[in-house]
């Protein structure tokens, strides 16, 4: 019985991996609506899995409406008018580079909006979380530093007073915890960027959206921001 269960778990895990890869191909337009997918043997070779795994993956995607199976004809891509896959599931299979790009866009905008709409309660919450971030970083507690960093930026999102942005960021933040755990193995970067976070908070307190945007970009490591800083440093 144990071996059978392990086999089923392995098959489902492989099917989920194939679903993720096919979802990515569909999202990037590698297969257009109305286009026929490669045959089962071709997909088996492409993904290095067995027939049952391919059929399970196709079944899952057919249930979401992304694909349709036509008996005697093959599997076709359906017209896609919305996000059939939940955002949280999409983020789970996102790569580090994609997560960083989304983080860049979200955090710069919420910082700008927070500078315009924050209130006293928002400011107090952000101050507390930033102090906790600093204490955890100096204590070498990476997990706590990650948590407090994420919670600080969630508080910034809430201060933006844009419910959609705030909800998007909360969903996104759940995956950023996983991303940060893989990225940060000590608190060095949290210590180095503490002053930048304090400058971001000051710009929000001062209701200066331009500076909030600037410090958010610097924290994230936006290439344009780094170029601007470099140019400024080299000006006579």
Buried (B, 14 or more C-beta within 10 A) or exposed (E): EEEEEEEEEEBEEBBBBBBBBBBBBBEEEEBEEEEEBBEBEEBBEBBEBEEEBBBBBBEBBBEBEBBBBEEEEEBBBBEEEEEBBEEEBBBEBBEEEEBBEBBBEBBBBBBBBBBBBBEEEBBEBBBBBBEBBBEBBEEEBBEBBBBBBBBBBBBBBBBBBBEEBBEBBEBBBEBBEEBBEEEBEEBEBBBEBBEBBBBBBEBBBEEBBEBBBBBBBBBBEBEEBEEBEEEEEEEE
